[in-house]
Amino acid sequence: MNTINTQGINKLKLFVSFLLIILLGFETQAQSTEDILRQWPAEEMAFLKKINEESGVSRDKATELILINMARTNGPLFAKLVIPFFVDSTKAEQTSYLKSLINELKKQPKLSPLYYDNELSKVAEGHAISMGNAGKTGHDGFDERYSKVLGRATEVAENCFYGPKQPIIVVLELLIDNDVASLGHRKNLLNPAFTHIGFATAPHKTYEYNTVQSFGIIP
């Protein structure tokens, strides 16, 4: 006669419930990100998507470019709509850097959007792969790296982010710029002079992923 192991069944039910919570949590967050984009004014979002199409940005980087341009072209709405979603979904700490970003965006005039540039992306990709393979951080070899594009670009800059590769985390963490006194990453993203951007993400030995953003003024 077979006996029923109720303890084993209860453990299995608990595991299945835990797994469903995890899966549904990821689905809810993904849907919420899409909801945020849908809540953006339709005409403005259509304009930002058109920039992506005209620039030929890769599909995996399309959301990153849209988020950056949302912050640039409508700072007050970005502060009202996107930042609260980021804080709630990631449980981000309410630091003085976060508060300063909100205040800055609320006062920010409309900036020109950034357009994707393939050459800047190639530079970013080379650095992301190199630093990821070596397990290093920083901007080593900056001058040599950007000498390849300075014929076209009159000014360049670079952001590096180490950690998750989700676009909203990359963009918001660089905008908040926790513990970076100069706010250099934020200034690059919101610099009204920059016209183009390139970016790449590669695996990193120590920090899971390394995302590099390359900025340029290209007449």
N, C-alpha and C positions, 0 to 999 in steps of 0.2 A: 504494500500500500504506500502510495506516494504521500509525503507530507509537504505542506506549503510553508516556505521559509518567509514568514511575514516581515522579519527584520530585514532580509535581503530585498524584498519588494519595496519596503519603505525607503531604503537607501537608494534604490533605483529611481523611485518617484522623486526623491529629493534632488538627485543628480540631474534628471530630465528637467525638473522645474528650474534648477540653477542654469542649465544650458539654455533653456528658452528665454530666461531673463537676459542673459548675455546677448543672445541673438536678436531679441526684440529691442534691446537697448541700442545696439548698433544700427538697426533698421530705423528706429525712431530718430536717432541723431542724424542719419543720412537724409531722412525725409524732412527734418527740421531745417537742414541746410538748404534744401531745395525750396522749402517754404519761405525762407528768408529772401532768396533770390526772387521768388514770385511776388513778395510784398513790395519789392522795389518798384518805383513808378515805371509803368510799362514802356513809355517812350524812352526813358533814360536807359532801361535795361536793353531795349532793342538797339540803341546806339552802341552800347558797350559790346554786345554780341556781334554787331556788325564790324567793330574794330577787330575782334578776334578772327572773324572770317576773312577780312581783308589782309590781316597780318599773317595768316597761315599758322597761327600758334597751334602747337600739338594738342591733342585732345586731353592728355593728362595734365597739361598746364593751363588749360582754358579757364578753369575756375580761379586759379591763382591770379591771372591777369585781370579777370573781372573784379575780384575782391580788391585788388590794388586800385583799380580805376574807380570803383565805388567810393573808396576812401578819398581819392583825389577830386572827383567831380562833385561829390555831395557829402562833405565832411559831417555836417550837422545830422543828416539822416543816418549816416554810418554809425555815429556815436549813439544815436537813439535806438537803432534797429539791430545792428550787427554785434556791437560790443556786448550788450546784455545777453544775447544768445551765446556768445563765446564764453562769457563768465559763467553762465548757468550750466552749459554743457561740459565745460572742463573744470569747473569749480576753481577758477582762477582766483588768486589772492587779490584783495582790493588794496593794491600798493599805491604809493604816491605817484609812481610812474604811470599806472593805469589812469589815475585821476587826472594827471596832467595831460594825457592823450585825449581824454574826453573833453577837457576844457579847450584844448587846442583845436580839436575838430569842430567844436561848436562855433568857434569864431572864424574858422578857415573859409576864405573865399573859394569859389569854384576854380579848380585847377584844370589844366589841359590833361587829357588822358595820356597814358604811355602806350606806345605801339611796340609790338613784338619785333625783335630784330634777330635774324638767324645768325649773323656773325657774332653778336654779343653772346648768344646762347652757346655757340661753339667754344668761346672763351670760358664761359661759366662751366660748361660740361667738362672741359679739360681739368679745371681746378677741382671740381667736385670729385672726379674720379681719382685724381692724384692724391688729394688729401684723404679721401676715404680709404684708399688702398694702404696709405702710410699710417692711418690712424691719427693724423695731425689736425690742428685747427689753425685758423689765422689766414693772413693774406700774403704769405711768402711768394716772392716772384711777381708781385703786382705789376711793376713797371714793364718787365719783359713780357708778361702775359698780355697786357693791353696795348703794347706797341703795335700789335697786329691790326688794331682797329682805329688807332689814333689818326690815321690818314683820312678816315671818314668822320670820326667823332672828334669834337673839339674839347670835350671834357668827359671823363669816365669816373665811375665809382663802383663799389662792390659791397654787397651784404652776404654774410654767411650765417646759416642757421643749422644747428646740430640737434637732431632729435626726430620726432615724428615727421612724416612727409605729407600729412593732410594739409591742403592749401590754407584752410582757415586757421590752423594752428601756426603754420609758418608765417603767414601775413600778420596775424594779430600779435604774435610774440615779438616780431621785429618792429612793429609799430609801437608796442608798449615799451620795449627796450629796457626791461628791468635791469637795474644795477649797472647800466651804461650811462655814466654821467654826461657824456657828450651828446647822447641821443643820436649817434651817428647813423644807425640803421633807419630810425624814423625819419631823420632829415633827408636821407637818400630817397625814401619812398614818397615823401611829400615835397620834394624839391621842385618848384615850379619850372626850373630851367631845363630839367631832363625831358627828353622827348621820346626816348626808346628804352626798352628793357629786353634782356635775354635772361633765361634761367635754366637751371638743370638740377636734377636730384640724383644722387648716387649713394649706394650703400657705404656705410662708414664702420670701420672696425670697432670703434669705441661707442659711438653715439647712435647706432642703428642707421641713420641716414644723414646726409649732408646736402643741404640745398644752397645753391649759390645764385645770387641775383646780380646781374651786370647792368649798370645804367650808363647811358650815354646821351650827349647832345649831338644829334645828327641833323644838320641843316637840310 
